[in-house]
Amino acid sequence: MMERVAEADLRAGDCEVFTFDVDRVERARQALWADSELEAVADLLKLAGSPARLRILLSLAIGELCVCDLAQVLGLSVSATSNQLQTLRRAGLIKFRKSGKLAFYSLRRPELLELVTQARAMATAAGERP
């Protein structure tokens, strides 16, 4: 879990005078990505920012599941689960196939699980700071 920092502690990290290093600023600007790339990454992280969607992605790590299976895992209604699945599907993160009257979902981008796992490690480490 991420640690909250007191407002006074945050202000302690502010500069007391305004000055900047032109070379460092330029190097930092050059290290930035294009706006379109930044927006795409931010959108992806927003999608994974929902606990329900994270649970779906983690559940699909075992393989494909139908909407009813996922609803049971999440403890949500089939309708609420379906809404979350639609969001992930529109983003191209999951795919589905129909088998008779059932809809099965699976990961389209399994590498997303690596990102989620790294985020978990970072969140856990942030909670351990003194």
C-alpha positions as CSV (number, residue, x, y, z in Angstrom):
1,M,0.0,0.0,0.0
2,M,1.3,3.4,-0.9
3,E,2.2,5.7,2.0
4,R,0.7,9.1,2.4
5,V,3.0,12.0,3.0
6,A,2.1,15.0,5.2
7,E,1.7,18.4,3.5
8,A,4.5,19.9,5.6
9,D,6.8,17.1,4.4
10,L,5.9,17.8,0.8
11,R,6.7,21.5,1.1
12,A,10.1,20.7,2.7
13,G,11.1,19.5,-0.8
14,D,10.4,22.8,-2.4
15,C,13.3,25.1,-3.5
16,E,13.6,28.3,-1.4
17,V,14.7,30.3,-4.4
18,F,13.8,30.1,-8.0
19,T,16.7,29.1,-10.2
20,F,17.3,26.3,-12.7
21,D,20.1,24.6,-14.6
22,V,19.6,25.2,-18.3
23,D,21.5,22.1,-19.4
24,R,19.6,19.8,-17.0
25,V,16.3,21.2,-18.1
26,E,17.1,20.7,-21.7
27,R,18.2,17.1,-21.2
28,A,15.0,16.4,-19.2
29,R,12.9,17.9,-22.0
30,Q,14.7,15.7,-24.6
31,A,14.0,12.6,-22.4
32,L,10.2,13.3,-22.6
33,W,8.1,11.2,-25.0
34,A,5.9,12.7,-27.7
35,D,2.5,14.0,-26.4
36,S,0.6,11.2,-28.3
37,E,2.8,8.6,-26.6
38,L,2.3,10.1,-23.2
39,E,-1.4,10.2,-23.6
40,A,-1.5,6.6,-24.8
41,V,0.4,5.4,-21.8
42,A,-1.7,7.5,-19.4
43,D,-4.8,6.1,-20.9
44,L,-3.5,2.6,-20.5
45,L,-2.6,3.2,-16.9
46,K,-6.1,4.7,-16.2
47,L,-7.7,1.5,-17.6
48,A,-5.6,-0.6,-15.2
49,G,-6.4,1.8,-12.4
50,S,-9.7,0.2,-11.6
51,P,-9.6,-2.6,-9.0
52,A,-12.3,-4.5,-10.8
53,R,-10.4,-4.3,-14.1
54,L,-7.2,-5.4,-12.4
55,R,-9.0,-8.4,-10.9
56,I,-10.2,-9.3,-14.4
57,L,-6.8,-9.1,-15.9
58,L,-5.3,-11.1,-13.1
59,S,-8.0,-13.7,-13.4
60,L,-7.5,-14.0,-17.1
61,A,-3.8,-14.9,-16.4
62,I,-4.9,-18.5,-15.8
63,G,-6.6,-18.6,-19.2
64,E,-9.9,-17.8,-20.8
65,L,-13.0,-17.4,-18.6
66,C,-16.6,-16.7,-19.4
67,V,-18.5,-13.6,-18.2
68,C,-20.3,-15.7,-15.6
69,D,-17.0,-17.1,-14.2
70,L,-15.6,-13.7,-14.0
71,A,-18.7,-12.3,-12.2
72,Q,-18.3,-15.0,-9.6
73,V,-14.6,-14.2,-9.1
74,L,-15.3,-10.5,-8.8
75,G,-18.4,-10.8,-6.7
76,L,-20.2,-8.5,-9.2
77,S,-23.3,-8.9,-11.3
78,V,-22.9,-10.3,-14.8
79,S,-24.0,-6.9,-16.1
80,A,-21.4,-5.0,-14.0
81,T,-18.7,-7.5,-15.0
82,S,-19.7,-7.2,-18.7
83,N,-19.4,-3.4,-18.5
84,Q,-15.8,-3.7,-17.2
85,L,-15.0,-6.3,-19.9
86,Q,-16.3,-3.9,-22.6
87,T,-14.0,-1.2,-21.4
88,L,-11.0,-3.6,-21.6
89,R,-12.1,-5.0,-24.9
90,R,-12.5,-1.5,-26.5
91,A,-8.9,-0.7,-25.4
92,G,-7.7,-3.9,-27.1
93,L,-6.4,-5.5,-23.9
94,I,-8.7,-8.5,-24.0
95,K,-10.4,-10.5,-26.7
96,F,-13.5,-12.7,-26.7
97,R,-15.0,-15.6,-28.5
98,K,-18.5,-17.0,-28.5
99,S,-19.2,-20.6,-27.9
100,G,-23.0,-21.2,-28.2
101,K,-24.6,-18.9,-25.7
102,L,-21.4,-18.2,-23.7
103,A,-18.8,-15.5,-24.2
104,F,-15.3,-16.3,-23.2
105,Y,-12.6,-13.7,-22.6
106,S,-8.9,-14.0,-22.7
107,L,-5.9,-11.6,-22.6
108,R,-4.9,-10.1,-25.9
109,R,-1.8,-8.4,-24.3
110,P,-0.4,-10.8,-21.7
111,E,2.6,-8.4,-21.2
112,L,0.3,-6.1,-19.4
113,L,0.5,-8.6,-16.5
114,E,4.2,-7.8,-16.2
115,L,3.4,-4.1,-15.8
116,V,0.7,-4.9,-13.2
117,T,3.2,-7.1,-11.3
118,Q,5.8,-4.3,-11.4
119,A,3.3,-1.8,-10.2
120,R,2.4,-4.1,-7.3
121,A,6.0,-4.4,-6.3
122,M,6.4,-0.6,-6.4
123,A,3.2,0.0,-4.4
124,T,4.4,-2.5,-1.8
125,A,7.9,-1.0,-1.6
126,A,6.4,2.5,-1.3
127,G,4.6,1.3,1.8
128,E,7.8,0.1,3.4
129,R,9.6,3.4,3.3
130,P,10.6,5.0,6.6
